């Protein structure tokens, strides 16, 4: 029976990080450092969970130790509540410290086990950058940053802004890496756009890409929860899971409405930014979410018109494949009208400068959508697709700038 592959350096670093933070959890519990203790737990748990989930999916020989570390750390967190209920009774404090110490022991075992197994090719650093889909990430970061400016009603705290954007980038990169894993089979069939991707070509082994994506996601949650707020971390995680599990794993291959429902994942970054600035979600955050949600179908259906044959070859039920070009251009025009109308209406909340930008940018969007409706050619689809990227970026930049200048 072949042995399990050996975890790579990314997972080993995560395992070491989990053990180090578990040690700090023990120390801060022993010293009764309440706030610091809770903050470190928010770092340790995501790292330990990331290692355990990766072990479950790719490295079975690591699972017992990794799962034990998670279970014991959760037990430690639970006994921490018991300490509070008993006003710090000695036996509950020792139970709490003992559970955290046992979690540390299991985490240390995980480190040792992570060096066992059959080695796999590592891949190049360029391939790992490719796994994060930098072009897509850059647009998501623009919308997330705008959400933070809108939430702050001006310039957000620079330090918190940098941490929030780094956490969001880690979440986006982690989700994209896992998308590469799940879509490797169809990427080989989708032409030059995807067939050279690292996992599809085998330049990066599936376990390596999987551990990379899961560790980035765990680091995102740990960073956002400990240095920004828990709501921000939870929103980033929800967006991550929705994109990977709901859209990539299920919707994309099962329904022509895949991108309509799946668009919710790409609409989460403005919520992350807004929550990072305010610690809550109010109507302006919802408006930013819905703008991206309404923008997604015409944007991706324009792309689908450009590469319809590729989706057909991969058996992906995108709208042009299932309903044809005519219906697709009709839906694009309808969604474009709804998008532009909505962006102008919410100007009441987002400000006059934003409203002017929404009207002008939206007028061009409608003209291009109407031209595509009259002539469903690849050239027209390409023009709308590329403009839609610029449109969303400029619209959110306007939303960010409005509170600074008005």
C-alpha positions as CSV (number, residue, x, y, z in Angstrom):
1,X,0.0,0.0,0.0
2,X,1.6,3.3,-1.1
3,X,2.4,5.8,1.7
4,X,0.7,9.2,2.0
5,X,2.5,12.1,0.3
6,X,4.6,14.3,2.5
7,X,3.1,17.7,3.3
8,X,4.9,20.6,1.7
9,X,6.6,23.6,3.3
10,X,3.5,25.7,3.3
11,X,1.6,23.3,5.5
12,X,4.7,22.7,7.7
13,X,5.0,26.4,8.4
14,X,1.3,26.4,9.2
15,X,1.8,23.5,11.6
16,X,4.7,25.3,13.3
17,X,2.6,28.5,13.5
18,X,-0.2,26.5,15.1
19,X,2.2,25.0,17.7
20,X,3.8,28.4,18.5
21,X,0.5,30.2,19.0
22,X,-0.8,27.2,21.0
23,X,2.3,27.7,23.3
24,X,1.4,31.4,23.6
25,X,-2.2,30.3,24.4
26,X,-0.9,28.2,27.3
27,X,1.4,31.0,28.5
28,X,-1.3,33.7,28.4
29,X,-3.8,31.4,30.2
30,X,-1.3,30.7,33.0
31,X,-0.6,34.4,33.4
32,X,-4.4,35.3,33.3
33,X,-3.9,37.7,30.3
34,X,-7.5,37.8,29.3
35,X,-7.6,40.0,26.1
36,X,-4.2,38.8,24.9
37,X,-5.2,35.3,25.5
38,X,-8.4,35.5,23.5
39,X,-6.6,37.2,20.7
40,X,-4.0,34.5,20.4
41,X,-6.7,31.8,20.4
42,X,-8.2,33.5,17.3
43,X,-4.9,33.0,15.6
44,X,-4.1,29.5,16.9
45,X,-7.5,27.9,16.0
46,X,-7.7,28.8,12.3
47,X,-4.1,27.6,11.8
48,X,-4.8,24.3,13.6
49,X,-8.1,23.9,11.7
50,X,-6.4,24.6,8.4
51,X,-3.8,21.9,9.0
52,X,-6.5,19.4,10.0
53,X,-8.7,20.1,7.0
54,X,-5.8,19.8,4.7
55,X,-4.8,16.5,6.4
56,X,-8.3,15.2,5.9
57,X,-8.3,16.0,2.2
58,X,-4.7,15.2,1.2
59,X,-2.5,13.8,4.0
60,X,-4.3,11.1,6.0
61,X,-1.3,10.1,8.1
62,X,-1.3,13.6,9.6
63,X,-5.0,13.6,10.4
64,X,-5.0,12.0,13.9
65,X,-2.5,14.5,15.4
66,X,-4.0,17.5,13.6
67,X,-7.6,16.7,14.5
68,X,-6.5,16.0,18.1
69,X,-4.9,19.5,18.3
70,X,-8.1,21.1,17.0
71,X,-10.4,19.1,19.4
72,X,-8.2,19.9,22.4
73,X,-7.9,23.6,21.5
74,X,-11.7,23.7,21.3
75,X,-11.9,22.0,24.6
76,X,-9.6,24.6,26.0
77,X,-11.8,27.4,24.6
78,X,-14.8,25.8,26.2
79,X,-13.2,25.4,29.6
80,X,-12.2,29.0,29.3
81,X,-16.0,29.8,29.6
82,X,-16.1,27.6,32.6
83,X,-13.4,29.6,34.2
84,X,-15.5,32.7,33.8
85,X,-18.6,31.0,35.2
86,X,-16.8,29.9,38.3
87,X,-15.0,33.3,38.9
88,X,-11.6,31.8,38.2
89,X,-11.8,28.7,40.5
90,X,-8.4,27.0,40.6
91,X,-9.7,23.6,39.3
92,X,-11.3,25.3,36.2
93,X,-8.1,27.3,35.5
94,X,-6.0,24.2,35.6
95,X,-8.5,22.3,33.4
96,X,-8.3,25.2,30.9
97,X,-4.5,25.3,31.0
98,X,-4.3,21.5,30.8
99,X,-6.5,21.4,27.7
100,X,-4.4,24.1,26.0
101,X,-1.2,22.3,27.0
102,X,-2.6,19.0,25.5
103,X,-3.4,20.9,22.3
104,X,0.1,22.2,22.2
105,X,1.4,18.6,22.5
106,X,-0.8,17.4,19.6
107,X,0.3,20.4,17.5
108,X,4.0,19.5,18.2
109,X,3.3,15.9,17.1
110,X,1.7,17.3,13.9
111,X,5.0,19.1,13.1
112,X,6.9,15.8,13.4
113,X,4.4,13.9,11.3
114,X,4.4,16.6,8.6
115,X,7.9,15.6,7.7
116,X,6.9,12.1,6.9
117,X,5.6,10.6,3.6
118,X,6.5,10.4,0.0
119,X,7.9,13.7,-1.4
120,X,6.0,15.6,-4.2
121,X,7.3,18.2,-6.6
122,X,7.1,21.6,-5.1
123,X,6.6,23.8,-8.2
124,X,7.9,27.3,-8.9
125,X,7.0,30.5,-7.0
126,X,5.5,31.9,-10.3
127,X,3.0,29.0,-10.3
128,X,1.9,29.7,-6.8
129,X,1.3,33.4,-7.7
130,X,-0.8,32.1,-10.6
131,X,-2.8,30.0,-8.2
132,X,-4.0,33.2,-6.5
133,X,-5.4,34.7,-9.8
134,X,-3.8,38.2,-9.3
135,X,-6.0,39.9,-11.9
136,X,-9.2,38.8,-10.3
137,X,-7.8,39.6,-6.9
138,X,-6.9,43.1,-7.8
139,X,-10.5,44.0,-8.8
140,X,-11.8,42.3,-5.6
141,X,-9.4,44.4,-3.5
142,X,-10.6,47.6,-5.2
143,X,-14.2,46.8,-4.2
144,X,-13.1,45.8,-0.7
145,X,-11.1,49.0,-0.3
146,X,-14.0,51.1,-1.5
147,X,-16.2,49.4,1.1
148,X,-13.8,50.4,3.8
149,X,-13.8,54.1,2.6
150,X,-17.6,54.1,2.4
151,X,-17.8,52.6,5.9
152,X,-15.4,55.0,7.4
153,X,-17.1,57.9,5.6
154,X,-13.7,59.2,4.6
155,X,-10.2,58.0,5.1
156,X,-10.0,54.8,7.2
157,X,-7.2,54.1,9.7
158,X,-4.1,53.4,7.6
159,X,-2.9,50.5,9.7
160,X,-6.3,48.8,9.9
161,X,-6.8,49.4,6.2
162,X,-3.5,47.7,5.3
163,X,-4.3,44.7,7.6
164,X,-7.8,44.4,6.2
165,X,-6.6,44.4,2.6
166,X,-3.9,41.8,3.4
167,X,-6.5,39.6,5.0
168,X,-8.9,40.0,2.1
169,X,-6.1,39.2,-0.4
170,X,-5.2,36.1,1.5
171,X,-8.9,35.0,1.5
172,X,-9.2,35.7,-2.3
173,X,-5.9,33.9,-3.0
174,X,-6.8,30.9,-1.0
175,X,-10.2,30.6,-2.7
176,X,-8.6,30.9,-6.1
177,X,-6.1,28.2,-5.4
178,X,-8.8,25.8,-4.3
179,X,-10.7,26.7,-7.5
180,X,-7.7,25.6,-9.5
181,X,-7.9,22.2,-7.8
182,X,-11.6,21.7,-8.3
183,X,-11.5,23.0,-11.9
184,X,-8.4,21.2,-13.1
185,X,-10.3,18.7,-15.2
186,X,-12.3,21.3,-17.1
187,X,-9.3,23.8,-17.3
188,X,-7.7,21.2,-19.7
189,X,-10.6,21.6,-22.0
190,X,-11.1,25.4,-22.0
191,X,-8.4,26.4,-24.5
192,X,-5.5,28.8,-24.1
193,X,-7.2,30.8,-21.3
194,X,-6.9,27.9,-18.8
195,X,-5.2,24.8,-20.2
196,X,-1.7,26.0,-19.0
197,X,-2.7,26.5,-15.4
198,X,-0.4,24.9,-12.9
199,X,-2.7,22.2,-11.5
200,X,-4.2,21.4,-14.9
201,X,-0.7,20.8,-16.3
202,X,0.6,19.0,-13.2
203,X,3.3,21.5,-12.5
204,X,1.9,21.8,-9.0
205,X,0.5,18.6,-7.5
206,X,-3.1,18.7,-6.2
207,X,-2.1,18.3,-2.5
208,X,0.4,21.2,-2.8
209,X,-2.2,23.5,-4.3
210,X,-4.8,22.4,-1.8
211,X,-2.6,23.0,1.2
212,X,-1.6,26.4,-0.2
213,X,-5.2,27.5,-0.6
214,X,-6.3,26.2,2.8
215,X,-3.4,27.8,4.6
216,X,-4.0,31.1,3.0
217,X,-7.6,30.9,4.0
218,X,-6.7,30.0,7.6
219,X,-4.2,32.9,7.7
220,X,-6.8,35.3,6.4
221,X,-9.2,34.4,9.2
222,X,-6.5,34.5,11.9
223,X,-5.3,37.9,10.8
224,X,-8.7,39.5,10.3
225,X,-10.2,38.0,13.5
226,X,-7.3,39.0,15.7
227,X,-6.3,42.4,14.2
228,X,-9.5,43.8,12.7
229,X,-12.7,42.2,14.1
230,X,-14.5,38.8,14.0
231,X,-17.3,39.9,11.7
232,X,-14.8,40.9,9.0
233,X,-13.1,37.5,9.4
234,X,-16.4,35.6,9.2
235,X,-17.5,37.5,6.1
236,X,-14.3,36.8,4.3
237,X,-14.6,33.1,5.2
238,X,-18.2,33.0,4.0
239,X,-17.2,34.5,0.7
240,X,-14.4,32.0,0.4
241,X,-16.6,29.0,1.2
242,X,-19.4,30.2,-1.1
243,X,-17.1,30.6,-4.1
244,X,-15.3,27.2,-3.5
245,X,-18.1,25.0,-2.3
246,X,-21.3,26.4,-3.6
247,X,-20.2,28.0,-6.9
248,X,-17.2,26.0,-8.1
249,X,-18.1,22.6,-6.7
250,X,-21.9,22.7,-7.5
251,X,-23.5,25.6,-9.3
252,X,-20.9,26.0,-12.1
253,X,-21.5,22.5,-13.4
254,X,-25.2,22.1,-12.7
255,X,-27.2,25.2,-13.8
256,X,-27.3,27.9,-16.4
257,X,-28.0,30.3,-13.5
258,X,-24.6,29.5,-12.0
259,X,-23.1,32.9,-12.3
260,X,-26.3,34.7,-11.1
261,X,-26.3,32.8,-7.8
262,X,-22.6,32.4,-7.6
263,X,-22.1,36.2,-8.1
264,X,-22.8,36.5,-4.4
265,X,-19.3,35.3,-3.7
266,X,-17.6,38.0,-5.7
267,X,-19.9,40.6,-4.0
268,X,-18.6,39.9,-0.5
269,X,-15.4,42.0,-0.6
270,X,-17.2,45.3,-0.2
271,X,-18.9,43.8,2.9
272,X,-15.5,42.8,4.3
273,X,-14.2,46.3,3.8
274,X,-17.2,48.0,5.3
275,X,-17.2,45.7,8.3
276,X,-13.5,46.3,8.8
277,X,-14.2,50.0,9.1
278,X,-17.3,49.9,11.2
279,X,-17.6,46.5,12.9
280,X,-21.1,46.2,11.5
281,X,-23.2,46.2,8.3
282,X,-25.7,48.9,7.3
283,X,-27.6,49.8,4.2
284,X,-24.6,51.3,2.2
285,X,-22.8,48.0,2.6
286,X,-25.8,46.2,1.2
287,X,-25.9,48.6,-1.8
288,X,-22.2,47.9,-2.6
289,X,-22.9,44.1,-2.4
290,X,-25.9,44.4,-4.7
291,X,-24.0,46.5,-7.2
292,X,-21.4,43.7,-7.7
293,X,-24.1,41.1,-7.6
294,X,-26.0,42.8,-10.5
295,X,-22.8,43.5,-12.4
296,X,-21.6,39.9,-12.4
297,X,-24.1,38.3,-14.9
298,X,-23.6,40.7,-17.8
299,X,-19.8,40.7,-17.2
300,X,-19.5,36.9,-17.2
301,X,-22.1,36.3,-19.9
302,X,-20.1,38.6,-22.2
303,X,-17.1,36.4,-21.5
304,X,-19.2,33.3,-22.1
305,X,-20.2,34.6,-25.5
306,X,-16.5,35.0,-26.4
307,X,-15.5,31.4,-25.5
308,X,-18.8,29.6,-25.9
309,X,-17.2,26.6,-27.6
310,X,-14.8,26.1,-24.7
311,X,-17.7,25.9,-22.2
312,X,-19.5,23.6,-24.5
313,X,-16.4,21.3,-24.8
314,X,-16.1,21.2,-21.0
315,X,-19.9,20.5,-20.6
316,X,-20.4,23.7,-18.5
317,X,-24.0,24.9,-18.8
318,X,-23.3,28.6,-19.3
319,X,-26.2,30.6,-20.6
320,X,-25.0,30.9,-24.3
321,X,-24.5,27.1,-24.4
322,X,-27.9,26.3,-22.9
323,X,-30.1,29.1,-24.3
324,X,-28.2,30.5,-27.2
325,X,-26.7,33.9,-28.1
326,X,-30.0,35.6,-28.6
327,X,-31.3,34.9,-25.2
328,X,-27.9,35.7,-23.6
329,X,-27.7,39.1,-25.1
330,X,-31.3,39.8,-24.0
331,X,-30.4,38.8,-20.4
332,X,-27.3,40.9,-20.6
333,X,-29.3,44.0,-21.6
334,X,-31.9,43.4,-18.9
335,X,-29.3,43.0,-16.2
336,X,-27.4,46.0,-17.5
337,X,-30.6,48.2,-17.3
338,X,-31.2,46.9,-13.7
339,X,-27.6,47.5,-12.8
340,X,-27.4,51.1,-14.1
341,X,-30.7,52.0,-12.6
342,X,-29.8,50.6,-9.2
343,X,-26.3,52.3,-9.1
344,X,-27.9,55.7,-9.8
345,X,-30.7,55.2,-7.2
346,X,-28.3,54.3,-4.4
347,X,-26.4,57.5,-5.1
348,X,-28.8,59.0,-2.5
349,X,-26.7,57.1,0.1
350,X,-23.3,57.0,-1.7
351,X,-23.1,60.7,-2.6
352,X,-23.3,63.2,-5.5
353,X,-19.9,62.6,-7.0
354,X,-20.5,58.9,-7.1
355,X,-24.0,59.4,-8.6
356,X,-22.5,61.5,-11.5
357,X,-19.9,58.8,-12.1
358,X,-22.6,56.0,-11.9
359,X,-24.8,57.8,-14.5
360,X,-21.9,58.5,-17.0
361,X,-20.2,55.1,-16.6
362,X,-23.6,53.4,-16.8
363,X,-24.6,55.2,-20.0
364,X,-21.6,53.7,-21.7
365,X,-22.4,50.3,-20.3
366,X,-26.0,50.5,-21.6
367,X,-24.8,51.6,-25.1
368,X,-22.4,48.6,-25.3
369,X,-25.0,46.2,-24.0
370,X,-27.5,47.5,-26.6
371,X,-24.9,47.2,-29.4
372,X,-24.2,43.6,-28.3
373,X,-27.9,42.9,-28.4
374,X,-28.1,44.1,-32.0
375,X,-24.8,42.3,-33.0
376,X,-23.9,39.3,-30.9
377,X,-20.4,39.0,-32.3
378,X,-17.3,38.1,-30.4
379,X,-15.9,41.6,-31.0
380,X,-18.9,43.2,-29.4
381,X,-18.8,40.8,-26.5
382,X,-15.1,41.4,-25.9
383,X,-15.7,45.2,-25.8
384,X,-18.4,44.9,-23.2
385,X,-16.4,42.4,-21.2
386,X,-13.3,44.5,-21.0
387,X,-15.3,47.7,-20.4
388,X,-17.2,46.0,-17.5
389,X,-13.9,45.5,-15.7
390,X,-13.1,49.2,-16.0
391,X,-16.6,50.2,-15.2
392,X,-16.7,48.4,-11.8
393,X,-13.3,49.6,-10.8
394,X,-14.1,53.2,-11.6
395,X,-17.5,53.1,-10.0
396,X,-16.1,51.8,-6.7
397,X,-13.2,54.3,-6.9
398,X,-15.9,57.0,-7.2
399,X,-17.7,55.6,-4.1
400,X,-14.5,55.7,-2.2
401,X,-13.5,59.2,-3.2
402,X,-17.0,60.8,-2.7
403,X,-16.8,61.1,1.2
404,X,-13.2,62.6,0.8
405,X,-14.2,65.5,-1.4
406,X,-17.9,66.2,-0.8
